[in-house]
């Protein structure tokens, strides 16, 4: 799994980012990759897992990007189907159920 700055910006539909947006997106992609790796632990994953984890990483990027627009308030918007989405304060929290399928059980116990 390797979330890149370019793939994250494409996911949030930012086609012409400013320098500040590019810098922030770069730091965010590193933070997401690091957080997911730390959360999963040192488990060897099969290739189907990586597609799901990659999608979760992009979702976390989208959450964090949207939350950037409202740092002192609640971030909420409508998804593609018109359903209301409210962002948790921690951008990794909403993707934990996806990651838990692939997480090392010994990490979850300890």
VEXFI-224644 format. One record per atom (N, C-alpha, C, O): residue in one letter; z, y, x. Coordinates in steps of 0.05 Angstrom, whole numbers, padded with zeros to 5 digits, always signed. Layout:
REM VEXFI-224644
AZYX...
REM end
This chain:
REM VEXFI-224644
X+00000-00023+00017X+00000+00000+00000X+00000+00024+00018X+00017+00027+00036X-00019+00042+00013X-00020+00066+00028X-00030+00088+00010X-00054+00092+00007X-00012+00103-00002X-00019+00126-00017X-00028+00148+00002X-00013+00155+00020X-00052+00159-00002X-00061+00180+00016X-00060+00207+00001X-00058+00208-00023X-00061+00228+00016X-00061+00254+00004X-00085+00258-00013X-00083+00268-00036X-00108+00249-00004X-00133+00252-00019X-00132+00237-00045X-00141+00247-00066X-00122+00212-00044X-00122+00196-00069X-00101+00207-00088X-00105+00206-00113X-00079+00217-00078X-00059+00229-00096X-00069+00254-00109X-00065+00258-00134X-00083+00271-00094X-00094+00295-00106X-00116+00289-00126X-00119+00302-00147X-00132+00268-00120X-00153+00260-00140X-00140+00249-00165X-00150+00254-00187X-00117+00235-00162X-00103+00224-00186X-00093+00246-00204X-00094+00244-00228X-00084+00269-00193X-00074+00291-00209X-00096+00311-00215X-00091+00332-00226X-00121+00304-00208X-00145+00320-00214X-00144+00348-00201X-00152+00367-00213X-00135+00349-00176X-00136+00374-00161X-00160+00371-00142X-00159+00356-00123X-00182+00385-00148X-00206+00382-00133X-00209+00401-00110X-00222+00395-00090X-00197+00424-00112X-00199+00444-00091X-00171+00455-00085X-00164+00477-00093X-00154+00440-00071X-00126+00448-00066X-00124+00471-00046X-00140+00473-00028X-00104+00487-00050X-00098+00508-00031X-00085+00495-00007X-00078+00471-00007X-00081+00510+00015X-00068+00499+00038X-00040+00490+00032X-00031+00470+00042X-00026+00506+00016X+00001+00499+00009X+00002+00473-00008X+00020+00456-00003X-00016+00470-00026X-00018+00446-00042X-00024+00422-00025X-00013+00400-00029X-00043+00425-00006X-00050+00403+00012X-00026+00395+00029X-00021+00371+00033X-00012+00414+00040X+00012+00408+00056X+00033+00394+00040X+00045+00374+00049X+00038+00404+00016X+00058+00392-00001X+00050+00364-00009X+00067+00346-00010X+00025+00360-00016X+00015+00333-00023X+00017+00314+00000X+00023+00290-00004X+00012+00323+00024X+00014+00307+00048X+00043+00297+00052X+00048+00274+00057X+00062+00316+00050X+00090+00308+00053X+00099+00290+00030X+00115+00271+00035X+00089+00295+00006X+00096+00278-00017X+00085+00250-00014X+00100+00231-00020X+00061+00246-00004X+00050+00219-00001X+00066+00204+00020X+00070+00180+00016X+00074+00217+00041X+00091+00203+00062X+00118+00196+00049X+00127+00173+00054X+00129+00214+00034X+00156+00208+00022X+00154+00185+00002X+00172+00168+00001X+00133+00184-00014X+00129+00162-00033X+00125+00135-00019X+00138+00116-00026X+00108+00135+00001X+00103+00110+00016X+00129+00100+00029X+00135+00077+00028X+00145+00119+00041X+00170+00112+00053X+00190+00101+00033X+00204+00081+00038X+00192+00115+00011X+00212+00107-00010X+00205+00080-00022X+00223+00064-00026X+00180+00075-00027X+00172+00049-00038X+00177+00027-00018X+00187+00005-00025X+00170+00032+00007X+00174+00011+00028X+00204+00005+00031X+00212-00018+00033X+00221+00026+00030X+00249+00022+00033X+00260+00007+00008X+00278-00010+00011X+00250+00014-00015X+00260+00001-00040X+00252-00028-00041X+00268-00045-00050X+00228-00035-00032X+00218-00063-00034X+00231-00080-00012X+00234-00104-00016X+00238-00068+00010X+00249-00084+00032X+00226-00097+00048X+00203-00090+00045X+00234-00116+00065X+00214-00130+00082X+00204-00156+00069X+00208-00177+00080X+00191-00153+00046X+00181-00176+00032X+00151-00178+00037X+00137-00158+00036X+00141-00202+00041X+00112-00206+00044X+00100-00209+00016X+00109-00226+00000X+00081-00192+00010X+00070-00191-00017X+00041-00202-00017X+00026-00198+00002X+00034-00214-00039X+00007-00224-00043X-00010-00200-00052X+00000-00180-00061X-00036-00202-00049X-00054-00180-00055X-00053-00170-00084X-00056-00146-00088X-00048-00187-00105X-00045-00175-00132X-00022-00155-00134X-00024-00136-00150X-00001-00160-00118X+00021-00141-00119X+00013-00114-00109X+00023-00094-00120X-00003-00113-00089X-00010-00087-00077X-00025-00069-00097X-00022-00045-00096X-00042-00081-00113X-00056-00064-00133X-00037-00052-00153X-00040-00028-00160X-00017-00067-00161X+00003-00057-00180X+00021-00036-00166X+00028-00015-00178X+00029-00041-00142X+00046-00022-00127X+00030+00003-00121X+00042+00025-00122X+00005+00001-00115X-00012+00024-00110X-00014+00042-00135X-00012+00066-00134X-00017+00029-00158X-00018+00044-00183X+00009+00058-00189X+00010+00081-00198X+00031+00044-00182X+00058+00056-00186X+00061+00080-00167X+00073+00100-00175X+00051+00077-00143X+00053+00099-00123X+00038+00124-00133X+00048+00146-00130X+00015+00120-00144X+00000+00142-00155X+00014+00154-00179X+00013+00179-00183X+00026+00138-00195X+00041+00148-00218X+00065+00165-00208X+00070+00186-00220X+00079+00156-00188X+00101+00171-00176X+00091+00198-00165X+00104+00218-00168X+00067+00197-00153X+00055+00222-00143X+00050+00241-00166X+00056+00265-00164X+00039+00231-00188X+00034+00248-00211X+00060+00259-00223X+00061+00282-00231X+00081+00243-00224X+00107+00252-00234X+00117+00275-00217X+00125+00296-00227X+00117+00270-00191X+00128+00290-00172X+00111+00316-00173X+00122+00338-00171X+00085+00313-00175X+00067+00336-00176X+00073+00352-00201X+00074+00377-00200X+00076+00339-00223X+00082+00353-00248X+00109+00366-00248X+00113+00388-00258X+00128+00352-00235X+00155+00363-00234X+00156+00388-00216X+00173+00405-00219X+00138+00390-00198X+00136+00413-00180X+00131+00438-00196X+00139+00460-00187X+00118+00436-00219X+00112+00459-00236X+00137+00469-00250X+00137+00492-00261X+00158+00453-00252X+00182+00461-00266X+00207+00452-00251X+00222+00435-00260X+00212+00464-00227X+00234+00454-00210X+00262+00459-00222X+00281+00445-00215X+00264+00479-00240X+00291+00485-00251X+00293+00477-00280X+00314+00483-00293X+00273+00465-00291X+00273+00458-00319X+00264+00430-00323X+00262+00414-00305X+00257+00424-00348X+00247+00397-00354X+00217+00397-00352X+00204+00416-00361X+00206+00377-00341X+00177+00374-00340X+00169+00354-00362X+00178+00331-00363X+00152+00363-00380X+00142+00345-00401X+00113+00353-00407X+00105+00376-00405X+00098+00333-00416X+00070+00337-00423X+00061+00314-00440X+00076+00296-00446X+00036+00315-00449X+00025+00294-00464X+00007+00276-00447X-00008+00287-00430X+00009+00250-00450X-00007+00232-00434X-00035+00230-00447X-00042+00244-00466X-00052+00212-00436X-00079+00209-00446X-00081+00201-00475X-00101+00208-00488X-00061+00187-00485X-00062+00178-00513X-00047+00198-00532X-00044+00193-00555X-00037+00220-00521X-00023+00240-00537X+00006+00235-00540X+00020+00249-00555X+00017+00216-00525X+00046+00210-00526X+00061+00229-00508X+00052+00237-00487X+00085+00237-00517X+00101+00255-00501X+00113+00241-00477X+00122+00218-00479X+00112+00254-00454X+00123+00243-00430X+00144+00263-00419X+00138+00287-00416X+00168+00254-00414X+00188+00271-00402X+00196+00259-00375X+00201+00235-00373X+00195+00275-00355X+00200+00266-00328X+00229+00264-00321X+00244+00282-00326X+00236+00242-00309X+00264+00239-00298X+00266+00257-00274X+00247+00265-00262X+00291+00263-00267X+00295+00280-00243X+00286+00267-00218X+00277+00280-00199X+00288+00241-00216X+00280+00226-00193X+00253+00214-00198X+00250+00198-00217X+00233+00220-00183X+00205+00211-00188X+00201+00182-00182X+00181+00171-00191X+00220+00169-00168X+00217+00140-00163X+00229+00123-00186X+00222+00100-00190X+00247+00135-00201X+00261+00121-00222X+00242+00109-00243X+00246+00086-00251X+00222+00124-00253X+00205+00113-00274X+00187+00089-00264X+00178+00074-00280X+00183+00087-00238X+00166+00065-00228X+00183+00041-00219X+00171+00021-00211X+00209+00043-00219X+00226+00020-00210X+00221-00005-00226X+00221-00027-00214X+00217-00004-00252X+00211-00030-00266X+00186-00044-00256X+00185-00068-00255X+00166-00029-00247X+00142-00040-00236X+00149-00052-00209X+00141-00075-00202X+00163-00037-00192X+00170-00047-00165X+00189-00070-00166X+00188-00087-00148X+00206-00072-00186X+00226-00094-00187X+00213-00121-00188X+00224-00141-00179X+00189-00123-00199X+00175-00149-00200X+00169-00159-00172X+00168-00184-00169X+00166-00142-00153X+00158-00149-00126X+00180-00146-00106X+00176-00150-00082X+00203-00138-00115X+00225-00132-00096X+00239-00158-00087X+00241-00177-00103X+00248-00158-00063X+00262-00181-00052X+00289-00184-00066X+00305-00165-00068X+00294-00207-00077X+00319-00212-00092X+00344-00207-00076X+00364-00199-00087X+00343-00213-00050X+00367-00209-00034X+00374-00179-00030X+00397-00172-00027X+00353-00162-00031X+00358-00133-00030X+00371-00124-00056X+00388-00106-00056X+00363-00136-00078X+00374-00127-00104X+00403-00135-00107X+00419-00122-00120X+00411-00158-00095X+00439-00167-00097X+00457-00151-00078X+00479-00142-00086X+00448-00146-00054X+00464-00132-00034X+00462-00103-00037X+00474-00089-00022
REM end
